[in-house]
Amino acid sequence: MEQFQSDETLLALFRNPDTKEAAFTALVNKYKERLYWHIRRMVIVHEDADDVLQNVFIKTWKGLANFRAESGLYTWLYRISTNESITHLQNQKKKRTFFATDHESDLTEQIRADPHFDANRAEWKLQLAIQQLPEQQRLIFNLRYFDEMPYQKMSEILGVTEGALKASYHHAAKKVEKYLRNS
């Protein structure tokens, strides 16, 4: 089955018991890389991103039959990915609170511990700067900067007004810029 069929075709094939599994496999293949990088930018650690992505596709499998297509399939998948990533981060934060560690500095240390980390490379400095942002600003910054997502689509995914998203992105960009200037 062609993995890059239209979302409408994939949904129709998913609703047919004879093509359901093949349609789901095609859907996973179509979106897994984009969703992985969206999740990875939020949770930082590759293994965590893989776990969250697996949870996203489990929820997708369970909920796809009831998907009403009021928003695009891509938007729906991003919303699930975002919510699963936030849930993962909150669970990590609870664990760290229990063990009395600082979550944000822990994420920063995970970036530095990456075997490919090079403090002189701009991409690593950018990731360190992004980790200094509050969770919501980090999410908005990632969606806008890396995914180049329009504010309207972000509003659908996050349930936040476009004006608030623009303000959050502006503040986040200024903080990132300041961090990069001072590092």
C-alpha positions as CSV (number, residue, x, y, z in Angstrom):
1,M,0.0,0.0,0.0
2,E,1.4,3.4,-0.9
3,Q,2.3,5.1,2.3
4,F,1.8,8.7,1.1
5,Q,-1.8,8.5,0.1
6,S,-4.1,11.3,1.1
7,D,-5.4,11.4,4.6
8,E,-8.9,11.0,3.4
9,T,-7.9,7.8,1.5
10,L,-6.0,6.4,4.6
11,L,-9.0,7.1,6.8
12,A,-11.4,5.3,4.4
13,L,-9.0,2.4,4.2
14,F,-8.7,2.3,8.0
15,R,-12.4,2.0,8.4
16,N,-12.5,-1.1,6.1
17,P,-11.6,-4.2,8.2
18,D,-9.8,-5.8,5.3
19,T,-7.4,-2.8,4.8
20,K,-7.3,-1.4,8.4
21,E,-3.8,-2.6,9.4
22,A,-2.2,-1.7,6.1
23,A,-3.8,1.7,6.2
24,F,-2.5,2.3,9.8
25,T,1.0,1.2,8.8
26,A,0.9,3.7,5.9
27,L,-0.3,6.4,8.2
28,V,2.5,5.6,10.7
29,N,5.1,5.7,7.8
30,K,3.7,8.9,6.5
31,Y,3.9,10.8,9.9
32,K,6.4,9.0,12.1
33,E,9.4,11.1,11.3
34,R,7.7,14.5,11.6
35,L,6.1,13.5,14.8
36,Y,9.3,12.0,16.2
37,W,11.2,15.3,15.7
38,H,8.3,17.3,17.2
39,I,8.4,15.1,20.3
40,R,12.2,14.9,20.4
41,R,12.5,18.7,20.6
42,M,10.3,18.6,23.6
43,V,11.5,15.6,25.5
44,I,15.2,15.8,24.3
45,V,16.2,12.2,24.9
46,H,15.9,9.8,21.9
47,E,14.6,6.9,24.0
48,D,12.0,9.1,25.6
49,A,10.9,10.4,22.2
50,D,10.6,6.8,20.9
51,D,8.4,5.9,24.0
52,V,6.2,8.9,23.5
53,L,5.9,8.3,19.8
54,Q,4.8,4.7,20.5
55,N,2.2,6.0,22.9
56,V,1.0,8.5,20.3
57,F,0.4,5.7,17.8
58,I,-1.3,3.5,20.3
59,K,-3.7,6.4,21.1
60,T,-4.1,7.0,17.3
61,W,-5.0,3.3,16.7
62,K,-7.6,3.4,19.5
63,G,-9.1,6.7,18.5
64,L,-8.9,6.7,14.7
65,A,-12.2,5.0,14.1
66,N,-13.9,7.9,16.0
67,F,-11.9,10.6,14.3
68,R,-14.5,13.1,12.9
69,A,-12.1,15.0,10.6
70,E,-13.2,18.3,12.1
71,S,-9.6,19.2,11.9
72,G,-6.9,17.8,9.7
73,L,-5.5,14.4,10.5
74,Y,-2.0,16.0,10.8
75,T,-3.4,18.5,13.3
76,W,-5.0,15.8,15.3
77,L,-1.8,13.8,15.4
78,Y,0.2,16.8,16.5
79,R,-2.3,17.5,19.3
80,I,-1.9,13.9,20.5
81,S,1.9,14.2,20.2
82,T,2.0,17.5,22.1
83,N,-0.3,16.2,24.8
84,E,1.7,12.9,25.2
85,S,5.0,14.9,25.3
86,I,3.6,17.3,28.0
87,T,2.3,14.3,30.0
88,H,5.7,12.7,29.7
89,L,7.5,15.8,30.9
90,Q,5.1,16.3,33.8
91,N,5.7,12.7,34.8
92,Q,9.4,13.2,34.6
93,K,9.1,16.4,36.7
94,K,7.1,14.5,39.3
95,K,9.8,11.8,39.5
96,R,12.5,14.5,39.8
97,T,10.5,16.3,42.5
98,F,10.2,13.1,44.4
99,F,14.0,12.7,44.2
100,A,14.6,16.4,44.7
101,T,16.3,17.2,41.4
102,D,15.8,20.1,39.0
103,H,14.0,19.0,35.8
104,E,15.2,21.9,33.5
105,S,18.9,21.5,34.5
106,D,18.5,17.8,34.1
107,L,17.4,18.2,30.5
108,T,20.3,20.6,30.0
109,E,22.6,18.0,31.3
110,Q,21.1,15.3,29.1
111,I,21.9,17.6,26.1
112,R,25.4,18.0,27.2
113,A,25.8,14.2,27.9
114,D,24.8,13.4,24.3
115,P,27.8,11.8,22.6
116,H,27.4,14.1,19.7
117,F,27.3,17.3,21.8
118,D,29.7,20.0,20.7
119,A,29.4,23.2,22.8
120,N,30.8,25.2,19.9
121,R,28.1,24.2,17.4
122,A,25.2,26.6,17.0
123,E,22.5,23.8,17.0
124,W,23.6,22.7,20.5
125,K,23.7,26.3,21.8
126,L,20.2,26.7,20.4
127,Q,19.0,23.6,22.2
128,L,20.5,24.7,25.4
129,A,18.8,28.1,25.0
130,I,15.5,26.5,24.3
131,Q,15.7,24.4,27.4
132,Q,15.9,27.6,29.5
133,L,12.3,28.5,28.4
134,P,9.2,27.7,30.4
135,E,7.5,24.6,29.1
136,Q,4.7,26.3,27.2
137,Q,7.0,28.8,25.6
138,R,9.4,26.0,24.6
139,L,6.5,24.2,23.0
140,I,5.3,27.2,21.0
141,F,8.9,28.1,20.0
142,N,9.5,24.6,18.7
143,L,6.2,24.5,16.7
144,R,6.9,27.9,15.1
145,Y,10.6,27.8,14.7
146,F,11.3,24.2,13.7
147,D,8.0,23.1,12.3
148,E,7.2,26.5,10.8
149,M,3.6,25.9,11.9
150,P,1.2,28.8,11.2
151,Y,-0.3,30.4,14.3
152,Q,-3.8,29.3,13.2
153,K,-2.8,25.6,13.2
154,M,-1.0,26.0,16.5
155,S,-4.2,27.6,17.9
156,E,-6.2,24.5,16.9
157,I,-3.6,22.2,18.4
158,L,-3.0,24.0,21.7
159,G,-6.4,25.7,22.2
160,V,-4.8,29.1,22.7
161,T,-5.6,32.3,20.8
162,E,-3.4,33.3,18.0
163,G,-2.6,36.6,19.7
164,A,-1.4,34.8,22.8
165,L,0.7,32.4,20.7
166,K,2.3,35.4,18.9
167,A,3.2,37.0,22.2
168,S,4.6,33.8,23.6
169,Y,6.7,33.2,20.6
170,H,8.0,36.7,20.6
171,H,9.0,36.5,24.3
172,A,10.6,33.0,23.7
173,A,12.5,34.3,20.7
174,K,13.8,37.2,22.7
175,K,14.9,34.9,25.6
176,V,16.7,32.6,23.2
177,E,18.4,35.5,21.5
178,K,19.6,36.9,24.8
179,Y,20.9,33.4,25.9
180,L,22.8,33.0,22.6
181,R,24.2,36.5,22.9
182,N,25.5,35.9,26.4
183,S,26.9,32.4,25.8
